[in-house]
Amino acid sequence: MSKFVVDIDGTICTDTKGDYQEAQPIVERINYFNSLFDQGAEIVYWTGRGATSGIDWYDFTKNQLDSWGVKYTKLRTDKESYDFWMDDKCVNTLQFFEKIGM
């Protein structure tokens, strides 16, 4: 099965432009990636939260994902190798979600 690296803000939750406490889950997208996880895919959620401010958002983000019922292999704040990159700024992301009906 494949390895997916998925950006969090704007991809599986609303993009709050840094006000992460206000982020709302996008349930259909979370369900899709949870389904891939259940089928054996490796799902790595990546975030740049705190990259410019220096604030460590790791624990907050982990708790947020857990409260939304997100299934994942890892939560990362650094870069690693991957088969698929899902990012809210990537043109292919919208096309990907359109193809799967989201």
C-alpha positions, 0 to 999 in steps of 0.5 A: 500500500502507498504512503500519503503525506497530508498537510493539515490546514486547508486540507482536512480542516479549515484554514484559519491563517494561524488561529489553529484553535478555530480550525474546523474538521472537513469530515468528508476528507478525514473519512476518506483518509481514514478509509485509506488508513483502514485499507493499510495505507500509511498516513502521515499528517504534516504541518508547518504550524509554528514554523515562523512563530517558533511556537511548538504546536505538536501536542495541541495538533495531536490532541486536535486530530485525536478529537476529530477522530483522525487515524494516522501513522505519524504526525510530523512537523518536518519533511520526509519522503512520500508517495503522495503529497496532499497540500491545500496550495497544490492545484492537484489537491482540488482535482483529487478531491473532485475525482473522488467526489468531495 
